[in-house]
Amino acid sequence: MRSRCVFLTIIAGIFLIFTAKGICQVKTSPVESVEKYGQGTINWSMGYIEAMGLGASPDSATAKIQNRPVALRAAKEMASRNLTEIVRMVQVDSSAKLVNLMAQNSALNTQVNALIQSAIVADQQFMPDGTVEIRLRIALYRELGQAIYSLLVVTKKEAGAPATPSAAPVAFTGIVVDARGTGARPAIFPKILDEDGKEIYTASMVDSDAFAQFGMSGYTREIMIGPRHPRVAPSALIIKAIRASGMGKADVVISREDAQKISAAPQSAGLFQQCRIMMVVD
């Protein structure tokens, strides 16, 4: 009998632990590229940023239902603060996080704050004790990315002599860069460079509508997913990154041979324009 009581006590304790943590948990696939910051995440694969907030109503067992709006408001305010912290940590390109750009541009700062205030409620849960758990979400590319697109992407296009092809053009429908083992990290505006530092793929090459829908590059942690992803299938060119570049390690460097292979393909400009790029990261 004593053993049974101890067992039930342990089970009750485990239940209380999970209840205290809340049931509004973010579920992600192991192959998704997700960065966790405090009470939220940046999901580079699915293209969104989320933050959680917890709010409590006044202590009154008889007024839990009536006090839900108070708890909900408190939870939303906390989630909004957490979302602000996470958004500021987003890697924009290999040289800067969003917080750096916001400090330099008051208009961008205003736009980003407005986006956070208009974040959608991804989920909310009312707990038995009267507390409320809420998750706020903004779109990584369609909303946040578009807010800084005009700041980084200039109207002039990069001009340069095309590489002389050494082989017949190769037909492919997308490009997969295997950057595993290089320390490469996701960013809103990544670049592909060759060994000489020449820019093969940059933000100035993409179509704004395609960017808003897909982002410059898709991200996954599984190499088998990359070539089969709808944005690059059915015939993806797979190339291996030599190293990551830049302070933020968001740019990837490929060999001269692979860079030439891409340049030799007549459809590469169209693929870049439509953001048909996938990167495999650790």
N, C-alpha and C positions, 0 to 999 in steps of 0.2 A: 504494500500500500504506500509506504514511504517512497519507494522508487518511482511509483506512478505519479506521486505528487511532485517529485523533483523533475520528472520528465515534462509534466504539464507546465511547470513553472518556467522551464527552459524554452518551451515552445511559445509561451506567452511573451517571454522576453524578446525572442526573435521577432515576433509579430509587432511588438511595440517599436523595435528598432526600425523595421521597414516602414511602419506607419509614420514614425518621426521623419524619416527621409522623404516621405511622400510617394504617391503613386503616379505622379505626372513625370515619368521618366522618358528621356529621349532614346529611341531605339534606332540604331544605325547598323548597317551591314559591315562586316569586317573588311570588305574590299573598298569601302568608301574612304576618301581622304578627308578626315575630320580632325580639326584642332579644337581642343578643349581649353576654355579660359574661365576659371572661376565657376560661376553659375550659368554657363552657357557654352555654345559651340559655334564654330564656323564650319559648315559642311560644304567643302569645295566641290564634291561630286554632285550633290543635289542642288547646289547653288542657293543656299540661304544661311542666315545668321539667326540664332535663337538665344534667348536668355530667359531664365526662370526667376520668379519672385514669389515670396510667401507673405501673406497678410493675415493678421489676427483681428478678430472682433473683440469688443469689450467683454470682460469676464461677466457673463450673465447666462446661466443655463436656460433661462426662460426666454431669452431674446436672441438666440442664435440665428433664426431665420430673418428676423428684422434687422439684425446687424450685418447681414451678408454684404450689402452694398459698401459698408465701411471697410470690411476685410478685403473685398474685391478691389476697392480703390487703393488700399495700402499695398496689396500684392502687385497691382499694375505699376504703381510708382516705383517699387523695388525692382521689378523686372525691367522697367525703363532705364533705371540707373545702371543696372547690370549690362543691359544692351549697349548703353553708351560706352561703357568701359571696353566691351568686346569689340565694338565697331572701330574704336580708335586704334585697336591693335591689328587691324587688317593690313596685311602686306599688299601695298598697291603695286609696286614693282620691285626690282632688285635693290633699289637705292633708298626707298622710303616707305614708312608705314603711314596710314591715313592721318594719324595724329600730327605728323610733321607737316603734311599739306594743309591741314585745317588751321594750324598755327600761322601759316603763311598767307592764307586766303580766307578772308572774312565771309565772302559770298558762299564758298564751299562749306564753311563752318555752319552757316545758316541753313543751307540745303540739307546737310547731314542731320542736323538737329531736328529739322522738320520731318525728315524720313523716320526718325526714331519715334517722334510723337505720333506719327500715323501708322506705326507698326501694327500688323494684324495679330489677333489673338489666335495662336495655333492650338491652344488647349487650355482648359481651366477645370480645376477639380475642387469641390467643396468637401472638406474633411469633416468627420463626425464631431471633432472638437471645436468646430466653428471657424477654423482657419481656411484660407483659400490659397491654392497653388495655381499659378498662371504662367504660361509661356508665350512670349511675344516674338514675332518673326518678321524679318524684312528680307527681300530678295537681294541676293549678293550681286548679281549682274544687272538685272532689269531695273533695279532701283538704285542701289548704292553705286554700282559701276557706272551707270548712266550719269549720275550726279557729278562724277569726276572725269567723264570721258572727254568733254570739250576742253578740260584743263590740260590734259596730257597729250591728246591726239590733235595735232595741228593739221590744217588743211593741205599744206604742201606735202607732196609725196616724195619719198626718198628716191633719188635718181642715182643710177650707177650702171656701169657697163655689165651686161649679163655675162655670166660665166660661160666659157666655151665648152660645150658638151664633149666628153671624150667617148661617149657611147650613145646608142640609140635611146630616145626618150622612153621612159618607163611609165606605163599607164597605171594610175592608182587613184583611189577615191578619198583618201585621207592619209594623215601622217600620224604615226604613233612614235613618241620619243620615250624610250626606256631609260629613265633617269635613276633607276634604283642603284643604290650604292654611292651616289654622288653627293648626297646631302641636300639635293634640290628640294625646295619648299614651294607650295602653291602661292600664287599671287593673282591679283586681278589683271595686271598687265605684264605677263612674262614675255621674255624674248628667246629666240633661238639664234645663236651665234655660231660662226665657224671658228676654226682654230686661230685665224688671223684677226678675230674680233669683228668681222663683217656681220652686219645684222641681216639674218635670213628671214626672220619673221618678227614683226613689230606691230604695235597698236595702230600705226598709221596705215597699215595695209588692210584693216578689217572694215567690213560694212557695219554701220552703226546698228541697223536692225538685227543683224545676225549676232552682234555682240550682246545686245540687250536680251536676246532670247537664249543664247548658249554660253556667253562668256568667251574670252579669247581661246581658252583651252579647257578641255575636260580633264578631270583628274581621277585616277583610280590607283589602288594599291596592288592590283592583281594584273599581271602581264597578259593572262589569257582573256581578260575582259576587254582590254584595249582594242585589239583588232576587230572584235565583234560588236563594239559599241556602235549604235546607229549613226553617230555623227561621222564615223570614218569608214564604216563597212560599205560595200562587201569586200573591197580589195585595198587594204591599207598597206602603206609602206612603213615598215618597222625599222627604226634606226636606233642605235645605241648612243646615249650621251657620254661624252668623255669626262665631263665635270660640270659642276654648278658654278655660276659666276655671280659677282656682285655681293654687296654687303648682306642683302637679304637672302642670297642663294636662290633667287627666283628665276634667273636666266640659266639656260642650259647651252652647253657648248658641244657641237657635233664635229665630226671629222671633215676635212676638206672634200674627201671623196663623197660622203653623204650629202654635203652641202651642194656639191656639183650635180649629184643625182637629182636633187630636188629642183635645182635651177634649170636642169635640162628638160624637165617635164613641162610641156606647154600648159597643162591644167593647174600647175602649182599656184599661180596668181589667183585663180578662182577659188581654190581650196583655202588659201589664206584669207581671202575676202569673206568667205562663208564660215570661217573659224572651224574648219574641219580638222582640228588638231586634238590629240589626246596625249597626256603625259602620265607615265607610270612612276609613282614615287613611293618611297618607303613609308 
